[in-house]
Amino acid sequence: MDLGAAGLVEQPFPTHGKPLAIISYSSGRAAIEVLRDTCKNATGLSLLQGPSLSGKSTLIRTFRSSVHEDCSVAVVDGKGLDSTQLLIAVLRQFGYDPDLNSRNELLGLVRIFALQQATSHEAPLLIVENAHELNPGALRVLCELAELRVRRGSALKMVLVSDRSLGAIISAHAMEPIAKRILHDFHLHPMSRQEAKHYLHAKLHAAGSNFPEFAFPDVVCEELWQASAGWPGIIDRIALLALASTKSLPVTVAAVEHPALPAGTWSDSEATDELQDEDTPPKPPQLVVTSNGMVVDELTMDRPKMLIGRSDHNDIAISSRFISRHHALLIRHGSTTFLMDLNSTNGTFVNSKRVSNHVLQHEDVVTIGHHRIKFHDPYAATHSALDSVDLADTVIMKTLDDMRSLLAQESTSLTPAATEDLPTLLP
């Protein structure tokens, strides 16, 4: 189908070059957090693994564009490189055009650059893609560079990126200089069903479509998710073929191809902190309460519900006349955190937008009165509406019933004066 006939001004699913839009999803955000943490850590060295077309290169480009200009970042494709080729590639990425042929001379120049940068600014970051295809000599060079030290930590931070698990390589005795520095051993996971639907519609919208839900109906998004197993690069390719083979909109299920799918890199590696079984509860979200830019409190949401308000009976008690006695409620269910305004007088806002019900996403900012609550959960479900979340109505109703019982038991001596707002969950 012609792009114009589909209501598009650009190709929504390009398979080469810079993507038209960067669409966030939970595992991708967690990977970006790993890269940021590696960059900030004094001895940062991490592994980033995911099968082909899992979105690693896009994540790396996204991260690199966000790094402060004072930090030097080199991204090198290690496929088939020997020690000399690796060192030349690294130096070129750092802005040098070396006229040297000796491995030792090249290694010495990289050492000097890294030490100077780490001493005067901050340690540079080296990202090596296809690290599993490096020549053994190149791996030895990485080990030598990993041992470079300055007073504040390592002189060169590293991220080794691979299409397969690096466990067998890193466990070799010769790789100990790298193994002992590993901060994160991260394996990318595919998008969920809802994330894939959002991904497809967001890309269509970025390409000019005013009605992405019509072009790719829910049943087609479901089929694309199943056909791709949720891997972003595979979704792009299948969606592109489906759009090209369709004569008129909407795209149909029959247009969706089902290619052979790669296995996740965790399938041949031991379990890691980032990889959790479905029955294992996700790490609890962190909540940072601020007022006028100053941190007031930092909490972990380690319980299924938390009540926010002015009364001391709240889990998050904030003394402010701009906040209702029982202002809002947080409900935790699996990887989803649901925010509910309790008919507060001054309202509850998420990212400056007033809400009554909202599924919180990583780094959302909840504003109540003059206070803000930063929600930090890289593993949060990424659904933007209540009807897209697997959060059963019975869970919400049971929680509300519990809250009614709790509030009804409060001492009447704590009941606010007539000028203040009344409890909003009481009948």
C-alpha positions as CSV (number, residue, x, y, z in Angstrom):
1,M,0.0,0.0,0.0
2,D,1.2,3.5,-0.8
3,L,2.0,5.5,2.4
4,G,-0.2,8.4,1.3
5,A,-3.1,6.1,0.8
6,A,-2.6,4.8,4.4
7,G,-2.7,8.4,5.7
8,L,1.1,8.4,6.4
9,V,3.7,11.0,5.5
10,E,6.7,8.7,6.5
11,Q,7.5,5.1,6.9
12,P,6.4,4.2,10.4
13,F,8.5,1.0,10.6
14,P,11.9,1.7,9.1
15,T,14.4,-1.1,9.4
16,H,17.5,0.9,9.0
17,G,18.8,4.2,10.4
18,K,17.3,6.3,13.1
19,P,13.8,5.3,14.1
20,L,11.0,7.8,13.5
21,A,10.0,7.7,17.2
22,I,11.5,6.2,20.4
23,I,8.7,4.2,22.1
24,S,9.2,3.4,25.8
25,Y,8.5,0.0,27.3
26,S,9.3,-1.5,30.6
27,S,12.4,-3.7,29.8
28,G,13.8,-0.9,27.6
29,R,13.5,1.6,30.4
30,A,15.2,-0.8,32.8
31,A,18.0,-1.2,30.2
32,I,18.4,2.6,30.0
33,E,18.6,2.7,33.8
34,V,21.4,0.1,33.7
35,L,23.4,2.2,31.2
36,R,22.9,5.4,33.3
37,D,23.9,3.6,36.5
38,T,27.0,2.2,34.8
39,C,27.9,5.7,33.7
40,K,27.5,7.1,37.1
41,N,29.2,4.3,39.0
42,A,32.9,4.9,39.8
43,T,33.8,1.4,38.6
44,G,30.9,0.8,36.3
45,L,31.0,-2.2,34.0
46,S,27.9,-3.9,32.8
47,L,26.6,-6.6,30.4
48,L,23.6,-5.8,28.1
49,Q,22.3,-8.9,26.4
50,G,19.3,-9.6,24.1
51,P,18.7,-11.5,20.9
52,S,19.0,-10.0,17.5
53,L,16.3,-7.4,16.8
54,S,15.5,-7.0,20.5
55,G,16.2,-3.2,20.3
56,K,19.7,-3.0,21.8
57,S,21.1,-0.6,19.2
58,T,18.2,1.7,19.5
59,L,18.5,1.8,23.3
60,I,22.2,2.5,23.0
61,R,21.6,5.4,20.6
62,T,18.9,6.8,22.8
63,F,21.2,6.6,25.9
64,R,24.2,8.1,24.0
65,S,22.1,11.1,22.9
66,S,21.2,11.8,26.6
67,V,24.8,11.7,27.9
68,H,26.3,15.0,29.0
69,E,28.9,16.3,26.6
70,D,31.6,16.3,29.2
71,C,31.4,12.5,29.2
72,S,33.2,10.8,26.3
73,V,31.4,7.8,24.9
74,A,32.7,5.4,22.3
75,V,30.4,2.8,20.6
76,V,32.3,0.1,18.7
77,D,31.0,-2.9,16.8
78,G,33.3,-5.7,18.0
79,K,32.2,-8.2,15.3
80,G,35.4,-10.1,14.2
81,L,37.8,-7.5,15.6
82,D,41.3,-8.4,16.7
83,S,43.2,-6.4,19.3
84,T,44.7,-3.9,16.9
85,Q,41.4,-3.3,15.0
86,L,39.6,-2.9,18.3
87,L,42.1,-0.3,19.6
88,I,41.9,1.7,16.3
89,A,38.1,1.6,16.4
90,V,38.1,2.9,20.0
91,L,40.5,5.7,19.3
92,R,38.5,6.8,16.3
93,Q,35.4,6.9,18.3
94,F,37.2,9.1,20.9
95,G,38.2,11.5,18.1
96,Y,41.7,10.3,17.2
97,D,42.9,9.2,13.8
98,P,45.9,7.1,14.9
99,D,48.8,6.6,12.5
100,L,50.1,3.7,14.4
101,N,50.4,0.0,13.7
102,S,51.8,-1.4,16.9
103,R,49.3,-2.9,19.3
104,N,51.3,-1.7,22.3
105,E,51.5,1.9,20.9
106,L,47.7,1.9,20.3
107,L,47.0,0.5,23.7
108,G,49.3,3.1,25.3
109,L,47.4,5.9,23.5
110,V,44.0,4.6,24.7
111,R,45.5,4.3,28.3
112,I,46.7,7.9,28.2
113,F,43.4,9.2,26.9
114,A,41.4,7.3,29.5
115,L,43.6,8.4,32.4
116,Q,43.6,12.0,31.3
117,Q,39.8,12.1,30.9
118,A,39.2,10.3,34.2
119,T,41.5,12.6,36.1
120,S,40.3,15.9,34.6
121,H,36.7,15.3,33.8
122,E,35.1,11.9,34.3
123,A,36.0,8.4,33.1
124,P,35.0,7.8,29.4
125,L,32.5,5.0,28.6
126,L,33.2,2.3,26.0
127,I,30.3,0.4,24.6
128,V,31.2,-2.7,22.6
129,E,28.4,-4.2,20.5
130,N,28.7,-7.9,19.4
131,A,31.1,-8.5,22.2
132,H,30.7,-12.2,21.8
133,E,32.3,-12.1,18.4
134,L,35.5,-10.3,19.5
135,N,38.8,-12.1,18.8
136,P,40.4,-13.6,21.9
137,G,43.2,-11.0,21.6
138,A,40.7,-8.2,21.7
139,L,39.1,-9.7,24.8
140,R,42.5,-9.6,26.4
141,V,42.9,-5.9,25.5
142,L,39.5,-5.2,27.2
143,C,40.8,-7.0,30.3
144,E,43.9,-4.8,30.4
145,L,41.8,-1.7,30.0
146,A,39.4,-2.9,32.7
147,E,42.4,-2.8,35.2
148,L,43.2,0.9,34.5
149,R,42.6,2.8,37.8
150,V,42.6,6.4,39.0
151,R,42.0,7.6,42.5
152,R,38.3,8.0,42.0
153,G,37.8,4.5,40.5
154,S,38.2,2.9,37.1
155,A,39.7,5.0,34.3
156,L,37.4,3.4,31.7
157,K,33.8,2.4,32.2
158,M,32.4,-0.4,29.9
159,V,29.2,-1.9,28.6
160,L,29.6,-5.2,26.7
161,V,26.6,-5.8,24.4
162,S,25.7,-9.2,23.0
163,D,23.1,-11.1,21.0
164,R,23.6,-14.1,23.2
165,S,24.5,-14.7,26.9
166,L,28.1,-13.7,27.8
167,G,28.1,-16.0,30.8
168,A,30.4,-18.6,29.3
169,I,33.0,-15.9,28.1
170,I,32.9,-14.0,31.4
171,S,33.3,-17.1,33.5
172,A,36.7,-17.9,31.9
173,H,39.6,-17.4,34.3
174,A,41.3,-15.0,31.9
175,M,38.3,-12.7,32.0
176,E,38.6,-12.1,35.8
177,P,39.5,-8.4,35.4
178,I,36.1,-7.8,33.8
179,A,34.1,-10.4,35.8
180,K,35.1,-8.8,39.2
181,R,33.9,-5.3,38.0
182,I,30.4,-6.4,36.7
183,L,27.8,-4.0,38.1
184,H,24.8,-5.3,36.1
185,D,24.2,-8.5,34.1
186,F,21.1,-7.4,32.3
187,H,19.0,-9.4,29.8
188,L,16.4,-7.6,27.7
189,H,12.8,-9.0,27.8
190,P,10.2,-8.5,25.1
191,M,7.2,-6.2,25.2
192,S,4.0,-7.2,26.8
193,R,0.8,-7.5,24.7
194,Q,-0.3,-4.0,25.8
195,E,3.1,-2.5,25.3
196,A,3.2,-3.9,21.7
197,K,-0.2,-2.4,21.0
198,H,1.0,1.0,22.3
199,Y,4.3,0.7,20.3
200,L,2.4,0.0,17.0
201,H,-0.1,2.8,17.4
202,A,2.5,5.3,18.6
203,K,4.7,4.6,15.5
204,L,1.7,5.0,13.2
205,H,0.8,8.2,14.9
206,A,4.4,9.6,14.6
207,A,4.3,8.8,10.9
208,G,1.2,10.9,10.3
209,S,-1.7,8.5,10.9
210,N,-4.7,10.2,12.6
211,F,-6.5,6.9,13.2
212,P,-3.8,4.3,14.1
213,E,-6.5,2.2,15.9
214,F,-8.3,1.9,12.6
215,A,-5.2,1.0,10.5
216,F,-4.0,-1.6,13.0
217,P,-7.1,-2.9,15.0
218,D,-6.6,-4.6,18.3
219,V,-6.9,-8.1,16.8
220,V,-4.1,-7.3,14.4
221,C,-1.9,-5.8,17.2
222,E,-2.5,-9.1,19.1
223,E,-1.5,-11.1,16.1
224,L,1.7,-9.0,15.5
225,W,2.6,-9.4,19.2
226,Q,2.3,-13.2,19.0
227,A,4.1,-13.3,15.6
228,S,7.0,-11.3,17.0
229,A,7.1,-12.6,20.5
230,G,7.1,-8.9,21.5
231,W,10.6,-8.1,20.2
232,P,10.6,-4.5,18.8
233,G,12.8,-5.1,15.8
234,I,10.8,-8.1,14.7
235,I,7.5,-6.2,15.2
236,D,8.9,-3.5,12.9
237,R,9.6,-5.9,10.1
238,I,6.4,-7.9,10.3
239,A,4.3,-4.7,10.6
240,L,6.1,-3.2,7.6
241,L,5.4,-6.3,5.5
242,A,1.8,-6.4,6.6
243,L,1.3,-2.7,5.7
244,A,3.0,-3.2,2.3
245,S,0.9,-6.2,1.4
246,T,-2.4,-4.6,2.3
247,K,-4.5,-3.1,-0.5
248,S,-6.8,-1.1,1.7
249,L,-7.1,-0.3,5.4
250,P,-7.6,-1.7,7.9
251,V,-4.7,-4.3,7.9
252,T,-6.1,-7.8,8.5
253,V,-4.8,-10.7,10.5
254,A,-4.2,-12.6,7.2
255,A,-1.5,-10.1,6.3
256,V,0.7,-10.9,9.3
257,E,3.6,-13.3,8.7
258,H,5.0,-15.6,11.4
259,P,8.8,-15.8,11.1
260,A,11.1,-18.0,13.2
261,L,11.7,-16.4,16.5
262,P,14.9,-16.1,18.6
263,A,15.2,-17.3,22.2
264,G,15.9,-14.8,24.9
265,T,19.5,-14.6,26.0
266,W,18.5,-15.7,29.5
267,S,17.6,-19.1,28.1
268,D,21.2,-20.3,28.2
269,S,22.4,-18.4,31.2
270,E,22.0,-18.6,34.9
271,A,19.3,-16.5,36.6
272,T,20.2,-12.9,37.3
273,D,18.8,-10.2,39.5
274,E,17.1,-8.6,36.5
275,L,15.4,-11.9,35.4
276,Q,12.5,-12.8,37.6
277,D,10.1,-15.7,37.4
278,E,6.5,-14.9,36.8
279,D,5.7,-16.0,40.3
280,T,8.3,-13.8,41.8
281,P,7.0,-10.4,42.9
282,P,8.7,-7.4,41.2
283,K,10.9,-5.1,43.2
284,P,8.7,-2.6,45.0
285,P,8.5,1.0,43.7
286,Q,10.4,3.8,45.4
287,L,8.5,7.0,46.3
288,V,10.3,10.3,46.8
289,V,8.3,13.1,48.5
290,T,9.5,16.6,47.8
291,S,8.3,20.1,48.7
292,N,9.8,23.2,47.0
293,G,12.5,21.1,45.5
294,M,13.6,19.7,48.9
295,V,13.3,15.9,49.7
296,V,10.9,15.5,52.6
297,D,10.7,11.7,52.7
298,E,11.8,8.6,50.7
299,L,9.7,5.4,51.0
300,T,9.4,1.9,49.5
301,M,6.0,0.8,48.5
302,D,6.3,-2.6,50.2
303,R,2.6,-3.2,50.9
304,P,-0.4,-3.7,48.6
305,K,-1.9,-0.2,49.4
306,M,-0.8,3.1,50.8
307,L,-3.1,6.0,51.8
308,I,-1.9,9.6,51.3
309,G,-3.3,12.5,53.2
310,R,-3.0,15.1,56.0
311,S,-4.1,12.8,58.8
312,D,-1.5,11.0,60.9
313,H,-3.4,7.7,60.1
314,N,-2.2,7.8,56.5
315,D,0.7,5.7,55.3
316,I,2.1,8.9,53.7
317,A,1.2,11.7,56.1
318,I,1.8,15.2,54.7
319,S,1.0,18.1,57.0
320,S,-0.4,20.7,54.7
321,R,-3.7,22.6,54.6
322,F,-3.7,22.2,50.8
323,I,-4.0,18.4,51.2
324,S,-7.2,16.6,52.2
325,R,-7.4,14.4,55.3
326,H,-7.5,11.4,53.0
327,H,-6.4,12.6,49.7
328,A,-5.4,9.7,47.5
329,L,-4.8,6.0,47.5
330,L,-2.1,3.8,45.9
331,I,-2.9,0.2,45.1
332,R,-0.2,-2.3,44.1
333,H,-1.1,-5.4,42.1
334,G,1.7,-7.4,40.5
335,S,3.8,-4.9,38.5
336,T,1.0,-2.4,38.3
337,T,0.6,0.6,40.7
338,F,-2.8,2.3,40.5
339,L,-3.4,5.8,41.8
340,M,-6.9,6.8,42.9
341,D,-7.9,10.3,43.9
342,L,-10.3,10.2,46.9
343,N,-12.5,13.1,45.9
344,S,-10.0,15.5,47.3
345,T,-10.7,19.2,47.5
346,N,-7.7,20.4,45.5
347,G,-7.3,17.4,43.2
348,T,-4.5,15.0,42.4
349,F,-2.2,15.6,39.4
350,V,0.1,13.3,37.4
351,N,2.7,15.0,35.3
352,S,0.7,18.3,35.6
353,K,-2.6,16.6,34.4
354,R,-5.5,16.2,36.9
355,V,-6.6,12.6,37.3
356,S,-9.2,10.6,39.2
357,N,-7.7,7.2,38.3
358,H,-4.3,6.6,36.8
359,V,-1.9,3.7,36.3
360,L,1.5,5.0,37.3
361,Q,4.5,4.6,35.0
362,H,8.2,4.9,35.8
363,E,9.3,8.4,36.8
364,D,5.7,9.8,36.9
365,V,5.4,12.8,39.2
366,V,2.3,12.9,41.4
367,T,1.4,16.4,42.7
368,I,-0.9,17.0,45.7
369,G,-1.1,20.5,47.1
370,H,2.5,21.9,47.1
371,H,4.1,18.5,47.4
372,R,5.3,16.1,44.8
373,I,5.8,12.4,44.9
374,K,8.2,10.9,42.3
375,F,7.3,7.3,41.4
376,H,10.4,5.2,40.6
377,D,9.8,1.7,39.2
378,P,11.6,0.6,36.0
379,Y,9.6,-2.6,36.0
380,A,6.2,-0.8,36.1
381,A,3.5,-1.9,33.7
382,T,3.3,0.7,31.0
383,H,-0.4,1.1,30.4
384,S,-1.8,4.6,30.1
385,A,-5.5,3.8,30.9
386,L,-7.3,1.7,33.5
387,D,-9.0,-0.5,30.9
388,S,-5.6,-1.6,29.6
389,V,-4.4,-3.0,32.9
390,D,-4.8,-6.4,34.2
391,L,-6.1,-5.0,37.5
392,A,-9.3,-6.8,38.4
393,D,-12.3,-4.7,39.6
394,T,-12.6,-7.0,42.6
395,V,-9.1,-6.0,43.7
396,I,-10.0,-2.3,43.6
397,M,-13.4,-2.9,45.3
398,K,-11.9,-5.1,48.1
399,T,-9.2,-2.4,48.7
400,L,-11.9,0.3,48.9
401,D,-14.0,-1.8,51.3
402,D,-10.9,-2.2,53.5
403,M,-10.3,1.5,53.5
404,R,-13.9,2.3,54.4
405,S,-13.6,0.0,57.4
406,L,-10.3,1.6,58.4
407,L,-11.6,5.1,58.2
408,A,-14.8,4.2,60.0
409,Q,-12.7,3.1,63.0
410,E,-10.9,6.3,63.3
411,S,-11.5,8.2,66.5
412,T,-14.1,10.9,66.2
413,S,-11.6,13.2,68.0
414,L,-9.6,13.2,64.8
415,T,-12.6,14.3,62.7
416,P,-11.7,17.6,61.0
417,A,-13.4,20.9,61.8
418,A,-16.4,21.9,59.7
419,T,-14.2,24.2,57.5
420,E,-12.1,21.2,56.4
421,D,-13.1,18.5,53.9
422,L,-14.7,15.3,55.1
423,P,-13.4,11.8,54.5
424,T,-14.3,11.0,51.0
425,L,-14.7,7.2,51.3
426,L,-17.2,7.2,54.1
427,P,-20.8,6.6,53.0
